[in-house]
Structures are given as structure tokens and as C-alpha cells.
Amino acid sequence: MPLVIKGVQTAEDARLCAEYGCEALVVSNHGGHALQGTEGTIEMLPKIADAVGDRLEVYFDGGLRKGADVLKALALGARAVFVGLPIFWGLSVNGEEGVRHCLEILRTELSVTIGLCGVTDVKRVDRSVAQDPASGSAGGVVGEHGDDLVGRQDDAQTAGLPDASKIGLHSRRRQPGYARG
Ligand SMILES: Cc1cc2nc3c(=O)[nH]c(=O)nc-3n(C[C@H](O)[C@H](O)[C@H](O)COP(=O)(O)O)c2cc1C
């Protein structure tokens, strides 16, 4: 049976997961139901992904509310993501159909955002479309091509909660209608 450890928040614990033979881990603070005031999980994600490399699969959850949030997690090292609260919102509005609708919205938003970033296949998403939260710098594309089409969100941030809104996204290609002079 595959062993997946949820709630990993440090590179050191991630390395131990790999060392002890886990198949995967979930970078998560259980939707903020953990120690308050820690680094956000989206900031931990690239460090954890780097620490384990391809020794195990890295998943992510916490605070994902839009397709762009999903893309940021994929770009920063997650192979897959989970959502918690949005599922319950869909459920409370319209039962099973509401849950389905919620997932469809996320899927559609993800697809649109990936396209806006100039990526044609979700499997080819990499750090070049995301601002690295550890360094505070872009993954490389903005400096080379000069366009930053996808706006940053300025949602209020809550200390200790996972927060993808501080990560910027970048288009990999020039789009004539938006090109800056
Ligand atoms: C109603 C509810 C119950 C939860 N119960 C657990 C739990 O028993 N164990 C756990 O590890 N995480 C639990 N979680 C956290 C989720 O597994 C998940 O990590 C979190 O909801 C993801 O963040 P999000 O809600 O912002 O998407 C729960 C979440 C919710 C909303």
C-alpha cells in the first residue's frame, strides 16, 4: 500500500519521508489548522520539492481558491493539489452538483491561466511561470522577455495561513496585443 504523509512543512521532514520510503507527501498545514505564524506553505513548497527531487511525489494543499493558485503550486513543485473548503462551499450550495461545479470552475480557470502563461500542457508547467517566493525574484522569464501579463493578486494575507496570492505569474511568450514598447 502506498504511504503518503500529509502535513509536511519543512525540507528536513521531507527528506526523512524520502529516506523512510514514502511514495508521496503533502505539503500542508491542514488549511491553517496548525501552528500560527509559520512560513506559508506556498513558500515552503519549492524548498521541499528541491529537497526530495524525484525520490517521491510532492502534493500540495491549503488556500487554493482559483485556477491561478493551482498553477502556482504546480509551477513551484507540486505534482498535484487538493482542495478542502471550496468543496464544502459547493456542497452546501448545490450538493453533489455543486461539488462538481466547483471542480469544473477550478479546472477551467487553470486551463485558461496556463494558456495565458503560454504553456500548452499542464505537465510542462515549471518554475519559469512563477515568481520564486524564496528569492522574491521571477523564475527567469520576465527579465528575458519583459512581459508580465498575469496580474498579481493583492488579497489580504493572514499570518500563518497558506497564501498563494503573493506569488506572481509570468507569461512565457510575447503576445502582440499586450506587448509593451
Ligand atoms: C471540515 C474540515 C475537516 C478537516 N479535517 C481534517 C482532518 O481530520 N485531518 C487533516 O489532516 N486535515 C483535515 N482538514 C484539512 C484538509 O485536509 C486540508 O488540508 C485543507 O482543508 C486544505 O486547505 P483548504 O481548505 O484551504 O483547501 C479538514 C478540513 C476541513 C475543511
The ligand as a Gaussian input file, in Angstrom:
#p B3LYP/6-31G(d) Opt

LIG

0 1
 C      -14.186000      20.359000       7.641000
 C      -12.717000      20.031000       7.529000
 C      -12.193000      18.977000       8.253000
 C      -10.847000      18.662000       8.171000
 N      -10.346000      17.601000       8.891000
 C       -9.057000      17.274000       8.741000
 C       -8.523000      16.147000       9.457000
 O       -9.213000      15.459000      10.223000
 N       -7.227000      15.833000       9.284000
 C       -6.430000      16.564000       8.444000
 O       -5.256000      16.243000       8.284000
 N       -6.906000      17.637000       7.766000
 C       -8.184000      17.996000       7.896000
 N       -8.681000      19.075000       7.222000
 C       -7.760000      19.852000       6.365000
 C       -7.870000      19.343000       4.934000
 O       -7.458000      18.007000       4.823000
 C       -6.990000      20.179000       4.020000
 O       -5.623000      20.105000       4.406000
 C       -7.379000      21.646000       3.979000
 O       -8.790000      21.750000       4.018000
 C       -6.845000      22.276000       2.725000
 O       -6.999000      23.683000       2.779000
 P       -8.230000      24.448000       2.102000
 O       -9.456000      24.094000       2.893000
 O       -7.837000      25.862000       2.219000
 O       -8.334000      23.967000       0.660000
 C      -10.005000      19.403000       7.306000
 C      -10.550000      20.460000       6.575000
 C      -11.878000      20.785000       6.672000
 C      -12.418000      21.936000       5.861000

